[in-house]
Each structure stands twice: as C-alpha cells, then as structure tokens.
Amino acid sequence: MRRFVRSVALAAAGVLTAGLAAGCGGSSDDGDDAKNPSASAPGPGPKPDPSSTLPASLTSQKLAWDRCEAPEGGAAPGSGWQCATLKVPVDYADPEGDTMGIALIRGRTTGEGKRIGSLLFNFGGPGGSGVSGLPSFADMYGSLRERYDLVSFDPRGVAASEGVRCRDDRATQAAEQKVDITPDTAAEEKAYFEDAADFGAGCARDSKKLIEHVSTVEAARDMDLMRQVLGDDKLHYMGVSYGTELGGTYAHLFPRRVGRLTFDAVVDPSADSVGHAKNQARGFQRALDNYFTSRGEDPEKGSAKIAKLFEQLDAEPMRASGGRKLTESLASTGILVTLYSKQTWPALTRALDDADEGDGSSLLQLADAYNERDPSGRYSTQSHSQRAISCRDAKARTTPAEAKKLLGEFREISPVFGEFLGWDTAGWCHEWPVPGLHDSPEVSAPGAAPILVVGNTGDPATPYEGARRMADELGKDVGIHMTWKGEGHGAYGNGSDCVDDTVDDYLLNGKTPKDGKVCAS
C-alpha cells in the first residue's frame, strides 16, 4: 500500500536516477489554543499567538550553521550549503518539556540585490526530506536565490528529524512480494489487513514517543518557530504537493505572519481520505489517458491492456532482474511514477514493451526508484513517515466492509488504478495505534496576505480541481488562483515561462497576478 502524493521533482528525479529516462468553515487569528495544539479547527474568537507561549530558550536560540553531512543513502551537498538543527517542543501543549531536533539546510543568497529574507520550501510527501531534496532542485530556483536564502527542512518524524521507522528492510521487501493490494479471496484480504496492522504496530513499537506528535498542525508550528529563529517577520514559502496542505495549515494558524506564499501541485483541502483517494484515481487515470493519446493510441484500449497485465501479475508475478519478481503492487507503482512528468513517459513505453516480452525488470526498477530502494535492498523511511503523518492527520477510518462497497465506484473512475486505491481507503490506516485529528485540513486564513495557488490541468497526483478549492477555502482576496494548461505534477519549473515568470514576479517583487490568470501549455 502506498499513497502517491509527492513533488514532481522527487518522483521524476527517482526515475531519472534509475537510468530509465532522460475543510470546513471557521477562522482563527494567529493561532489556536496552546493547550490544544493538535486541534484542527480552533473555536471562534481571537486566540493568543502560540509563539508567545514558547520559552525564550526556543524563540531566541541561535542556529549553529555548519558543513552538511551526507544524508542516509546520499551524498553531501557541497560547500554551497549549510546545515543546522532547530530545537522544537515535542508537544506544544508542554512547551517547557521535552524537545526534538528539526534538521535544516540553507543556501545563502547569491545575488547582489536587496535580500528579502529566507524562502522556506516543503517538496511534498508527507515525509519527503527537504534537507536532501533542496540541493538537488536548486537549479530550478536559481532566480529566487538572487534575493532569498533558500531554506528547507526535514519535518518532524522525517529522515534526520527523528525519522519514524516502522519495519526493517527485509519485512518491507517481503510485503512487496507477498501482499496482494487487490485481494479477491478471504485469505488474501486477511493477509492484506494483517500486514497493515503489523505496519502500524511497528510504528508504535519503534517510534512510540513520536507518532502522536507528527501532525501537520505541529509541523506548521515548527515552521513559525523557524521563521522567528531565522529572523523573518513574515514567512515566505513555496509548498509543493503535500507542502500546500502544510502551507494552508500555517496560513490558518498564523494569518498575520503570512508573507509571500506560493502553493503548487495543490492538495484538495475539502477532501476527506476517501475523497482524496478518488481524486488520485481520477488524476492518474487522466494522466494515463493523456499518455496513450500522445502516442496516437486509444486510451480505453490502452487501459484495458494494463488492467489485463495487472490481472496476470495478480495470478503469477513476472520474472525480473536480480532473481526478484514483478508483482501487481510493484507494477502499479512503476507505472504511476512515470505519470508524474511527460519527461518520464518514454520510460513507461519501454517498461511496458519489456513486460510484453515477459521481462518485468524495467517496471521493477521504476518501482524501486519511487520506493527509494537501493541495489543492496535498503529502503528509505519516507513511506514510514508518510503513513505516520497522514494517519495522525486523518480522522476517518474506513472499514474493510465500507471499502468493498466503494470498489465499484473506484473501478468506474479508473479501470487501472481504482481497485487498489479503493482498498487503500481501508488498508492505509487500518488499526493505526493513534487516532486521527480531522476529516479534512482547515486552511481558512482571513486577514492573510494574498497567497498564489497554481493548478496544473494535467496533474496526476493532485488533480487540478483541488487548486480552485484551496483558493476558495483560503478566503476571498487571500487565495489567488492561477491555471497552467500543462502536464505533470506541479507547474513551476515544468517548462512554462508564463508560470515561472509569474511566480518569480510574485515572490521577488510582491506583484500578485489577477485571480484566474491562465498560462497556456
């Protein structure tokens, strides 16, 4: 089981590395009740700024910027980058209590013009590492670095910020090979949900003190402490994919701290967990249809061919390199990752051609790239953090019986991806050891400065409709909606001068485009 909300840079970079391809209403002031820091929707009326409840040992801390060490499984970013650790409360209800470290990375401004401040990034996930990600994507943000220090971080429970770990590599690989993500017998269904429960139990066992404190609300509070310690009066921020949900949560909690915020590849804040799964089924099917259309193929026939491949793999996995087998689960992942960007569509073509010849190696390699599995069999913990954060956020716990009733609707939305995404509504947080906090995130931000919300009509993981809903829920004169008629997960840096110039003008010069602006492909 796997949720597919990540930034285009993360998804496409993994494939390229593999060598396969060149909410609700209501409002708040600058924070909710400090005694209830995980509440998703504070009550009416002004509340004290949560930063005022934090001790000076946190708000006045000095960051010890130094040379960056190599992240797990990666290389050190080089001399142009500095790293530091921010101390934050484990529990904001007890700000004088235990603390934890949030890993930060910074690239100082390279321009000679007037420095605006720090520009904070979150590239998605949840669970993506900003410390390892920012240096990889820095060229994309070269124009912004002329006036900003570029800063990113590993959110609490992610990678170097006390990353959650729920099972070891051997158990991860065993689950990939043995668990049927579209169970069609009682025995397969039993194994599917037993594996889900085992994953949650592993999180409770290995990360017990942390999994109650990895919510998006707490990560947003961490960002405001970052803002203070970095010396900025306002937060300037670019959120991609899940980073838009995090940014919207920040704007809701701290509307008067909003500086220049840009949301790209926007998560629909009005969707609950089932709605989110339907959005993804719709978005990935739309992208797959566009892929077939670009090749002059009939999308319906192309989808039927992939659905047939999945049926065959469900019955008997296909041989692949290294003595491993390509399962239905791994094939689904391998196909999905190539839909994040048109640049990786040729990799999909080659992988499907290989599968036609009975060789699953290419699709397996694509899946490994997305799952961050190296040739030695080591996996990153991104998927562990992703699940821990999203299950702490989402209150809904769809039952197996409820999921079964949804399958027909999911299959109708997507004949290729609907089945496993339908089951995932129940499997993802099955028997999760801590409760969720809300049905959908609260992002209303009355009184905040304008926030630029960019939607891409061809976005597979966060479909275009979510951007309009985010802009609406941020509030009148706050959410400024812009459309790019393009393809892929995200718009900025994806080939549109119109998008890039508009975002740069907003972030660098404070010029807000007209609500409803459209950039053609």
Buried (B, 14 or more C-beta within 10 A) or exposed (E): BBBBBBBBBBBBBBBBEBEBBEBBEBBBBBBBBBEEBBBBBBEEEEBEBBBEBBEEEBBEBEBEBEEBEEBEBBEEBEEEBBBBBBBBBBBBBEBEEEBBBBBBBBBBBBBEEEEBBBBBBBBBBBBBBBBBBBBBBBEEBEBBBBBBBBBBBBBBBBBBBBBBBBBEBEBBBEBBBEBBBBBEEEEBBEBBBEBBBBBBBBBBEBBEEBBBBBBBBBBBBBBBBBBBBBEBEBBBBBBBBBBBBBBBBBBBBBBEBBBBBBBBBBBBBBBBBBBBBBBBBBBBBBBBBBBBEEEEBEBEEBBEBBBEBBEEBBEEBBBBBEEBBBBBBBBBBBBBBBBBBBBBBEBBBBBBEBBEEEBBBBBBBBBBBBBBBEEEEEBBBBBBBBBBBBBBBBBBBBEBEEBBEBBEEBBEBBBBBBBBBBBBBBBBBBEBBBEBBBBBBBBBBBBBBBBBBBBBBBBBBBBBBBBBBBBBBBBEEBBBBBBBBBBBBBBBBBBBEBBBEBBBBBBBEEEBBEBEBEBEE
